[in-house]
Amino acid sequence: MNPRHIRKPPTTPHHVPHGSFATLTVGALGIVFGDIGTSPLYAMDQIFHAGVAVTAANVLGGVSLVIWTLTIIVAIKYAILVLRARNDGEGGVFALYGLLHDHRKASARAFLWALMLGAGLLFGDGMITPAISVLSAVEGLQVATPSLQHAVLPVTIVLLIGLFAIQSKGTARIGIVFGPILFIWFVVIAGLGGWQIIRHPEILAAFNPVHGAVFLRNIGLFDALLVLGALMLVVTGGEAMYADVGHFGPGPIRLSWFTMVFPSLLLNYLGQGAYLLGGDPLAGDNLFYSLVPTTMLYPMVLLATAATIIASQALISGAFSLVSQAIRLGLFLRIDILHTHEAHSGQIYVPVINWALLAGCILLVLAFGSSAALAAAYGLAVSGVMVITSIAMFPIARRYWKWSATTTNLVWGALTAVNLFFLVASSLKFMEGGFVPLTVGVIVFAVMATWRWGRKATFAAYSAKSTMTMAEVVDLHRGEAFFMDRNAVLMSPRPLRRPSDSAPALATMLWERYGVLPRHMIFVEVTHLKIPYIRDSRYKVTVFDRDPERGVIGVEVSFGFMEEPNVERLLEDLARHREIDLPTDPRRWIVHVSHENLLPSRGMGLFRRLRLRLFLFLRVVSRPAYYYYGLGDRVQLSAEIIPVRVR
């Protein structure tokens, strides 16, 4: 028996961002830079809330640190360097893993754990960002009218509830206005800062980095660490450049940053420093709103609220995308993912994540009560992700960019050291609120690690069960005089390419239970590759035996982690082109799947038993794989329970 192998081209076209360069550039303003673009609302306040006296030297030093933090971490590290590390046009922590997963097995495993932790920390960041952004914008009400101070928290909570409530409707219609609103925001904050610079041009001396170095030296080690921790608020959202590069492309993102976002942020931070140099009192103890003329306070509060809601929307959408990628890589339980736009597969809604983020945001607003207090919880997660990204750049620079060891160590060694300083500084805020994103990150990491372990343990236990080979299945099939009338699809845990390959335990169980086999048996195995999109071959058909009366065929289907794994639709296409022996109507199929009854092995230790219990709980919450693959809506399903012992 010599099986025939048939390779077919992929159905996915080459991935490119949709839209003209100008459209993508404006769109990047709203989606990519909403978070970092609204940081002037609260970032500078925190530097001087750290106990630093507001003197001319300290103001120059503080603003100098802001300028060079933005320049080194965002402009140089992310905009110029990290954006080069694209995986088939995509970016983000899982795109990084796809680039590194086969780079020495031991180090790849370490990178996977680090990037899984980074993904968890991004969830913590995604929970804090909407809370602190919207809260800081609404606090402008108490600056405009002090008697409205009691309304800040209720208004913030109402806005957050409204924001998360509309997620199920999608953002296709309102997303078109995100870029223009943020364009107005950047123009306004640049104008506010520019006016203050004109009044106090001596603030321009802050471009000299010596002022920042002297400032840190004079305030002492502990206060210097507090200031560095506060400086992380200036760059939160910078990592969105890399996460969203697949949506907009590096060119539009860089153009938006260097022509609009970066200059506007510099002007506003310099303007806030200039205001402090002028010695005027702060309106409502809020530095940002002190720059706003009294007659423009209410319009500015509205604009700031709109900008922060847009920034929050970007973080929420990013969390949805992160979960979707983790599921497709087998790192997260399969929860419901709803598509909110027919034409754009990237616009999705994940109900469980949406309501979990809302609950977390409301708890944070109520627990901390102000953006100043909540800022203590901000920064630790971001600095952790930035350290992980910097470390991952070492092998990428050597392997993909062909940098020399000296250049790699000099550039990324320096940038990693800078990020480590910020991580250490941010860790001082652990007890003041930094534990929040870290706790969320550790919980998400534990879920991903347990899910990955449980799936591998289940696969190993299932594969260890004694089964027939494919040659034995074919011989048995050829010798049958009677068959089940329905054609059957059997899900397989591994590719079947040779007669000597072990058939799924499901095939043996069907024979032992019913004593008869389906007339046409289609074994389907789904693989998720660690690349965004499939380019060379979507599926491979292996014909073990085929004639008009009977057939045994194996189908290996591959998907990337940015693609929707709809197996039913693919099998329909194969049946329509007569590459497999199935009716074109899926309602005439029977899909046989196995449901493993997981039992602990007799020698399993306490820790593994607890881990198995957690995995069993996660499996109950998770959607079955066959539903996730699009099977079960129209096809008939037959689930066979197979007991397996997990080691």
N, C-alpha and C positions, 0 to 999 in steps of 0.2 A: 504494500500500500504506500503510494507516494503522494502525499497531499500537495495540492496546487496552491500557490500563494499569489494573491492578486493585490497589488498596491494601488490606491486611488489618491488623486490629488485632494488637497484640502478645499473646503468650501468657504473659508474665511479669507477675505482680501487683505492685502497689506494694510497694517494699521497706520492711519494718519489722522491728525486732528481735523475736525470738520469746521469749515468756515474760512473766510479770507484772513490774511495776516492781520489786517486792521481790526476785524471783528474779534479775532482771538486775543489781540493785544488789549482791547477794551474789556473783553470778558475776563481776562486774567486779573484785571484790577479788582473785580468784584469777588471772584472765587478764591484766588490765590492769596491776595494781599489784604483781605478784610481783617484778619486777626492782627497781624503786625501793624496794619494801618491804623487801628484804633487803640494801640498801646499808649499813645500820648495822653489818653484820658487819665491814666493812673500811674504810669511808669516813673516819671520824674518825681512825683510826690513821694514815692517810696524811698528814693535815694536819701532824701532829707528827713524822712520819718525815721530813718535808722539811727537818729540821734546826732547827726552831723550838723554843726552850726552853720547858719546861712551867712557866710562871709564871702567877700568878692573872690578870694583865692579858692575857697571850697566850691563856689558856683562854677568858676572856670574849670576846676578840676573835675567836678561831676559831669558837666556837659561834655568835656573832652573825652571822658570815659564812655559816654553814650555814643559819641561820634565814632570812636574807634572800635567799639563793640559792634555797632552796626556794620562798619566797614570790613572788619576782619571776619566775623562769623557769617554775616548774611551776604555782603557784596562779594567777598573773595571766596569764602569756603563754599557757599551754596550756589550763588548766581554764576560764578566763573568755573568752579571745579566740580562740585557734586552733580550738577546738571549733566555732566558728560557721562555719568555712570548709568546709562539707560539700558534697560532690558527690553529689546525689541520696541523701543519708544516709550516704555513705561518706567515709572519710578516708584519709590516707597520702600518700606522695609522688606516686603515680600519679593519685590523685584530684585533687591539686593541679594536675598537668599538664592533666587534663581540664578544669579550670576556666579555665586560662590558655592553652590551645593555640591559640585563635583571637584572642588579644589582641595585635594587631600581630605580623605574621609574624616579623620579625627578633627581637623580644624573646621571642616564643614559642619560637623555636629555642634561644635562650640559656637559657631556663628549662628546656627539655627536657634539654639537656646537663647543667645543674646538678642537676636532679632524678635523672637517670640516675646521676650521680656519688653523689648522696645515697643512692640505692638500693644502690649498691655498698658504701658505707660501712656501711649497715645490715647487710649480710652480714658484714662484719668484726666489727661489734658482736655479731651473732648467734653468731659463733664464740667470742668471748671470754667472753660472759656465762655460758654453762653452765660453762666452765672455772673462772672466778674465783668464781662463786657456790657451786658444789658444793665446791670446794677450801677456801674460807673457812669453810664450815660444818663440814667434816670436821676441820679444824684444831682444833676444840674438843676432839677426842680427846687431843691432846697437852697441852691445858690440864688436862683431867681426870686423865690418867695420862701423865706425861712419857715413860715408857718406850714408849709407843705412837707416838712421833714417826715412827718408820720405817714405820708402817702407813698414814700419811696419804695418800701418793701412790698406793699400790696400791688402797686403798679408794675413793679418788676416781675412779680409772680404771675400776674395776669398776662403780661407780654410773653413770658416764657411758655405758659400754657398754650397761648395762641400760636406761638412759633412751632411747638411740637405737634399741635393738633392738625396743622395744615400739611404735615409731612406726607401723609397718605395720599394727598391730592397731587403730589409732584411739584416740581419747581420750573417746569418748562415755560409756563406763561409769564411768571414773575421774574424768572432768571434773566430775562433779556434786559431788565432795568437795573440789575445789580451793578454792572460796570459803570453806566452813567452816574448812578448815585454815588458810587465810590470816587468817581472822577471829580464830582462836585466837592465831596468831602476832602480830597487831597488838595484841591485848589483853595478851599476855605482855610484849612489848617496851615497851609503854606502862607497864605495872606496874613493870617493872625500872627504867625511867627515873624514874618517879614516886617510887619509894622513895628513890632517890639525891637527888632534888630536895628531898624532905622533910628529908633529913639535911643538905643544904647549899643552903638556899633562895637564897643570894646569887647563884647561877648565873642566876636570873631576870633579872638586870641585863643579860644578853646580848641581850634583846629590843631594847635601845637600839642602833641601827645605828652610833652614834658609836664604840662599842668596836671594831667591825669596821674602820672607817676608820682609827682610830688604830693599830690592830694592823698593818695593811698599811703605813702610813707608817713605823712604827718599825722594821720588820724589813728594810727596804730593797727596792729594785726587784726584784732577782733572786729573793730569797726570797719576795717577794710573788707573783711569777709562778708559782713552784713551788706555793705554797699555792692559788692560783686553779686550777692544773692539778689539784691533789688535790680541790678542791671539785667538779669535774665528776663525781666518783664519787657525789656526793650526789644528783644529778639524772638519772643514767643510768636509762633506763626511762621518763622523763617523756614522751617522744615516743610511747610506746605508747598514751597517751590518745587521740591523734588517729588513730593507725593502726587502733585497735579500735573507734572510735566507731560504725561500721556494725553491729557485732555487738551492742552494748549500748545505744546511744543516748546523747546528751549528758547527759540528766537523771540516769540511774543512775550514770554515771561521775563526774559532779560531786558527787552525793550521797555516794558512796563516798569520794571524796577529802576533802571538807571535813568529814565527820562521823567518819571512822575513820582513813584513811591519814595525812592531814596532821597531825592531833593526835597520833597514835601516834608518828610520826617525830619531831615536835618534842619530845615527852616523852623519847624515848629518847636523842636527841642532847643534850638538856639534861642528862639523867641521866649520860651519859658525861662531859660537861664537869664536872658536880658531883663525879663520882668523882675526876677529876683534881684538882679544887680540894681534895678531902679529903687528898690526898697519899699515899694508900695505894698499895702496890706493885701493878704489873700482874701478873695471873696468866698465866704463860706468855707474857708480852709481848703479850697480846691484850686490848685495851681492852673490847670488847663482852662477852666471856666473863668479864671481871673483875666485871661487874655481877651475875653469876649466882651464887646461893648454891652452895657446894660440893656439897651433897646433891642439887642439881637439875641438875648439869652434864650428866650423861648424857642425861636426858630432854630437856634443852635442845638438845643436839647432834642428837638425833633430830628434834626439831621444826624446827630450823634446816635440817637436811638435807632434810626434806620440803618446807619452804618454798622452798629454793633449787632443788630439782628442779622444783617447780611453776613457778617463775620461768623456769627454763630451757625448760620445755615451752612456755611462752607465746612465747618467742623463736624456738624451732624452728618452731612453727606459723605464726608471723609470717613467717619466711623462706619457708616453703612457699607462703603466700598471696602474698607479694611476687613470687615466681617465676611463679606462675600468672597474675597480673595482667600481668607483663612479657611473657609469651608471647602473651597475648591482644591486647596493644598492638603486637605485632610487634617487640619490643625484645629478645627472648631466644629462643634456639633451642628448638625444640619437643621437650622431653624428656618421659618418661613421668610422668603424673600419675594416681595411683590414688585413688579415692574410698573412704573408710573408713566411711561411714555412708549408708544408703539415703535417709534423710529429709532430711539436712542436706548440701547440696552444698558448703558451705564447709569441711567436714572432709575434708582431702585429705592425701595422702602422696606425697612426691616422692623416690624412692629415691636418685637421684644426689646431690641436695642433702643428704639425710640423712647419707649415708656420708661425703661431703666435710666436713660440719660435725663429725662424730665424729672423723675423722682429724685435723682442725685442732685440736679440743679436746684430744685426747690429746697431740699434739705440743706444744701450749702448756703443758700441765701438766708434761710431762717437761722442757721447755726452761727454764721459769721456776722451777718447784719450790715456790713458795709464793704465797699470795694477795698478799702485800706486794710481791713482785717482779712479779707479773702485773699489778698495779694500774698499773704504769708504761705498760703497753700499752693501758690502758683510758682512755676519755675523749676521745681525739683524734677518733675516728670520730663519736661522739655530738655533740661540739661542732661538727663540720663540718655534720652534718645539721641542727642547730638554727640555724646561720647561714643555710643555704639556705632553711629554712622561713621564717625571719624576713624574708628578702629577698622571698620570694614573696608575703608578706602585704601588701606595698605596693600592688600592682595589685588584689589582692582587696579590700582595704579601700576603695579608690577606686571600683572597678567594681561590687562586689556589696553592700557595706555603705553606700555613698554617703557616706563620710567626706570631709570637706574635706581639701585638700592640707596645710593647717597641722596639723590633728589627726593625719593619717596620718604625717606626717614627725616630729612630736613623739613619738608613741607608738612607732611601729615603728623610728624612727631610734634612740631610746633603747634599745629592746630588742635591736636589731641590734648596737648598740655594745657592750652587755653581753656578748652571745654572741661577738662578735669578740674581746673581751678574753680570754674563756675559751679560744677557739680558739688565740690566740697563746700563752697560758700552756700549753695542752696540747701545743703543738708542741715545747716544750722537752724533752718526754719522748720525742721521736722516736727517738733512738738507744738509749734504754733499753727500747724495746719498742713505742713508738708507731708505728713503721714497719709493724708487723704488720697492724693494721686498715686502714691506708692502702694497703698493698700489695694486700691482698685487695680493697679498694674499687676501686683502679685496674685490677686484672685484670678484675673483673666489669664495670667501665665500658668497658674495651677490648673485651670480648666483646660487650656490648650495642651499642656504637657500630659495630663491624665487622658485626654481624648486620644492623643497621638499614641500613647503607650497602650491604651485599651484596644485600639484598632489593630495595632501591630500584634498584640498578644492574641487577639481573636483570630486574626489571619493565620498566625503560626499554629494555633490549636486546631483550627479548621483544616489547614493544609496537612497536618500530621495524621489525620484520619485515613485509614486504609481505604483505597478506592481502586477502581479499574483504570487501566491505561486507555488512551483514546483508541489504540489498536484493538483492545478487547471490546470496547463499546461498539466499534464498527463491525467486528466479527459477530457480536451478539445481535446487532441490528440487522445484518445481512441474513442471519439465520431465522429471523422472526417471520411467521406466516400471518400474524395479526398485529395491528398497530392501533394506538389511540387515533381517533379520527382527526382531532385538532392538531395543528402544527404547534410546536412548542419552542419558546425562547427560554434558555436556561442561563441564569447569570453565573459567571465563572469568576473566581477570585484571582486568576492568573491567565496570561495569554496561553493559547493552545496552538502550537505550531507544528509539532512532530507527533508521530504515532506513539512514541514512548512517553509523551507527557501524561501526567496523571489527570484523569477526568475529575471534575468537581464531585465532591461527596454527594451532591444533590442527584447526580445521574445514577449512582449506585443505589441511593435510597429509593428513587422512583422504581427501579427494577425490582428491588427487594420487597417493596410495599405493594406494588400493583401487578408485577409479573408481566408487564407489557410496556413497550416504549412508544413514544410519539413517532408518527411516520416521518416527519422532518424535524430534526433536532438542530437548533441554532444556538450555539454556545457563545455568549456575549461577555466580553471582559472590557471594563472601562478603566483607562489609565489617565491619571492627571499628571501632566508633565510640569516641571518647574520653570516654565516659560509662559509669557502672557498669551501668545497665540500660536496655533499650529500652522506651520508654513509648508513643510515638505509632504506630509502624508496624514490625512485625517483618520483613515481606517485601513485595516488589512484583513482581507478575507482568505481563510485557509479552507480549502475543500478537501475533506477527508474521504468522503464517499458521496456520490451523487448520481442519481438516475431519476427518470420520471416517477418512479414508485416510492422512492425513499431517499433520504439524504442526511449526512452529518457534516455540518459546516461550523467553523469557528470564526468569529468576528472580533477583532481587537480594535477598539475605538479609543481615540486620544483627544483630550481637551487641554487647553491652556488655562491658567488660573484666572484669566480675565474673560473667559468664555462661558456661556450658559450650556451645561451638559444635557441637552435634550436628546436622549437616546431613542425615544419613540419616533421622533421626526426623522432621525437618520436611518433607522431601520425601515421606515416607510419608503424613503428614497431608494434604499437598496432593493426592497421588494418590487418597487415600481420598475426598476431597471433590470429585474430578474437576476440580480447577483446573489440573492439568497432565496430560498424556497419558502416564502411566506405570502399569504394573500395581501393585497394592497390595503385592505380594510383592517386596521388594528383590532377592531371589535371581534374579529375571527381568530385572533391569536389567544394563546394561553402563555403567560409568563410565569415560570416556576422560579421561586426565590427561596432561599433558606433563611430561617430565623434561628440563630444560635442561642441555645439555652446555656449560658455561661456558668460554669461551676468551678470553684477554686480547687486546685490540685491539693492533694493531702499534705504535701510538705510546704505549702505556701505560708510565708511568715506574716506577722501581724500587719506590718506596713503595707505589704502587697494586698492583703485582704481588705484593708481600709481603702486602698486605691481602687481595687476592683469594685467595691461598693459605690464609690463615687462615680466610676465609669458606668456602672449599671444604672444609676440615677440619671446621668447625662444621656444615656441611650434611650431611656424612657421619654425624656424631654425632646430628644432629637427626632426629626422626621426620618422614617426608613429610607435607605438608599434608593430603593426602586421608585419611591415618590419623588425624591430629589432629582432623579434622572428622567423625570417626565413620564414614567410608566405608572399605570394604574388609573389614569383619567378615563381612557376608553378601552384599554385592554383588560382582559380577565387575569387576575392574579391568583396563584396558588402558592401559599406559604407553607413550607415544610419545616417543622421544628426539629433541630438537630442538636443533641446534647454534646458539648465540648468542654474539656477541662483546661483552664488557663493556668499556666505555670507562673 
